[in-house]
Amino acid sequence: MAVTPADGRAVATWGDAAARALVVLTATAVAVVAAVPELNRYVVLLGGITVVASSAAAVLPFRLPGTLAVLAATLTVLLAGTLDVSPLRPLQAVADAALLLGLVAALAAREDVGGRAPHAASLPLRTLAVRAVAPVLALGAGAVVAVTAAQDVVPSVPLVLAGLAAVVVALVVAAGAHRS
């Protein structure tokens, strides 16, 4: 909500409405992609909780509903990946990972729009390309792991080494992202 300088009352802006809608739409997309093609009732229930929590996060000025939305969406994706053995699951896992990153970004944009004064300026310390490196690397590593996990292969030394390398890269990226 933006505050008009004349009388001090809250007025919704298009940017605020778009940020709110993006939170709900992204969370709904996570739930839908995780639930299909096999509609397990527990996955559908967690997907519903995700949508409700994201709706609350879009409306309420608190961070707790957003945290609950991300937690519910993550649990939905993990449960769907565990229960569904369709050949499309690796592709869905990568799509859900991208949507989860999008959900976190949408929640961050929503919180940024809602908590800023109308004339306040925000200056990023790093460019968008530099900030996008860690999520893109994480998404790429997740895609490799998802595709590799779907293959019917005999465990081998190179496969185990590749898995260990992916874990090390994920830890380095997470530590680097945490510091910034």
C-alpha positions in Angstrom: 0.0 0.0 0.0 1.2 3.4 -0.8 0.4 6.4 1.4 -0.7 9.6 -0.3 1.0 12.6 1.1 -2.2 14.8 1.1 -4.4 13.0 3.7 -2.3 10.0 4.8 -4.7 7.3 3.8 -3.5 4.0 2.3 -4.1 3.6 -1.5 -3.4 0.5 -3.4 -1.0 0.8 -6.4 -0.7 -1.4 -9.5 2.7 -2.5 -8.4 1.4 -3.6 -5.0 -1.6 -5.5 -6.6 0.7 -7.1 -9.1 3.1 -8.3 -6.4 0.2 -9.7 -4.4 -1.2 -11.5 -7.4 2.2 -12.9 -8.3 2.6 -14.5 -4.9 -0.7 -16.3 -5.2 -0.3 -17.3 -8.8 3.2 -18.7 -8.3 2.2 -20.7 -5.2 -0.8 -22.0 -7.1 1.5 -23.0 -10.0 3.8 -24.9 -7.6 0.8 -26.8 -6.2 -0.6 -27.7 -9.6 2.7 -28.8 -11.2 3.4 -30.9 -8.1 -0.1 -32.5 -8.0 -0.4 -33.7 -11.6 -0.6 -36.3 -13.2 -1.5 -38.4 -10.2 -3.8 -36.6 -7.8 -2.8 -37.9 -4.4 -5.0 -36.6 -1.7 -2.1 -35.6 0.6 -0.4 -33.7 -2.1 -3.7 -32.0 -3.0 -4.2 -31.1 0.7 -0.7 -29.7 1.0 -1.2 -27.8 -2.3 -4.4 -26.3 -0.8 -2.6 -25.3 2.3 0.1 -23.7 0.1 -2.5 -21.6 -1.8 -4.2 -20.5 1.5 -0.9 -19.6 3.1 0.2 -17.7 0.0 -3.2 -15.8 -0.1 -2.6 -14.9 3.5 0.9 -13.8 2.7 -0.4 -11.6 -0.2 -2.9 -9.9 2.1 -1.4 -9.7 5.5 1.6 -7.4 6.3 3.4 -10.1 8.2 6.3 -12.4 7.1 5.1 -15.5 8.9 2.4 -16.4 6.3 5.0 -16.2 3.5 7.3 -18.5 5.4 4.5 -20.9 5.9 3.6 -20.7 2.2 7.2 -21.5 1.2 7.3 -24.4 3.7 4.0 -25.8 2.5 5.0 -25.5 -1.1 8.3 -27.2 -0.5 6.6 -30.1 1.4 4.1 -30.4 -1.4 6.9 -30.8 -4.0 8.8 -33.2 -1.8 5.7 -35.4 -1.1 4.7 -35.4 -4.7 8.2 -36.4 -5.7 8.2 -39.2 -3.2 4.7 -40.6 -4.1 4.7 -40.2 -7.9 6.9 -42.4 -10.0 5.7 -41.2 -13.4 8.4 -40.6 -16.1 7.5 -36.9 -16.1 8.6 -36.5 -12.4 12.2 -35.3 -13.1 10.8 -32.6 -15.4 8.2 -31.6 -12.9 10.9 -31.5 -10.1 12.9 -29.0 -12.2 9.8 -27.0 -13.0 8.8 -27.0 -9.3 12.3 -25.9 -8.3 12.1 -23.0 -10.6 8.6 -22.1 -9.4 9.8 -22.3 -5.8 12.6 -19.8 -6.6 9.9 -17.7 -8.2 7.7 -17.9 -5.2 10.5 -16.8 -2.9 11.3 -13.9 -5.3 7.6 -12.9 -5.5 7.3 -12.9 -1.7 10.5 -10.8 -1.5 9.0 -8.4 -4.0 5.7 -8.3 -2.1 7.4 -7.6 1.2 9.6 -5.0 -0.5 6.7 -3.1 -2.0 4.6 -3.3 1.2 7.3 -2.1 3.6 8.7 0.8 1.7 7.7 4.5 2.0 6.4 6.0 -1.3 9.5 8.1 -1.8 12.1 5.7 -0.5 14.8 4.4 -2.9 16.4 1.0 -2.8 19.8 0.5 -4.3 21.0 -3.0 -5.0 24.7 -3.6 -4.1 25.1 -6.0 -7.0 23.7 -6.2 -10.5 20.8 -8.5 -11.3 23.1 -10.8 -13.3 25.4 -11.3 -10.3 22.5 -11.9 -8.0 21.0 -14.5 -10.4 24.1 -16.7 -10.5 23.4 -18.6 -7.3 19.8 -19.5 -8.2 20.7 -20.4 -11.7 23.5 -22.7 -10.6 21.3 -24.3 -8.0 18.6 -24.9 -10.6 21.1 -26.4 -13.0 22.5 -28.7 -10.3 19.0 -29.7 -9.4 18.1 -30.5 -13.0 21.2 -32.7 -13.4 20.4 -34.5 -10.2 16.7 -35.0 -11.2 17.6 -36.3 -14.6 20.3 -38.6 -13.2 18.0 -39.9 -10.6 15.4 -40.9 -13.2 17.9 -43.0 -15.1 18.1 -46.8 -14.6 21.9 -47.0 -14.2 24.1 -49.2 -12.0 25.8 -47.1 -9.4 29.4 -46.3 -10.4 32.3 -44.4 -9.1 31.9 -41.5 -11.6 28.2 -41.2 -10.6 29.0 -41.1 -6.9 31.7 -38.5 -7.5 29.3 -36.4 -9.6 26.8 -36.5 -6.7 29.5 -35.5 -4.2 30.6 -32.6 -6.5 27.0 -31.4 -6.8 26.7 -31.4 -3.0 30.0 -29.4 -2.6 28.8 -26.9 -5.2 25.5 -26.6 -3.5 27.2 -26.0 -0.1 29.5 -23.4 -1.6 26.7 -21.6 -3.4 24.5 -21.6 -0.2 27.3 -20.3 1.9 28.1 -17.5 -0.6 24.4 -16.6 -0.9 24.1 -16.5 2.9 26.9 -14.1 3.3 25.5 -11.5 0.9 
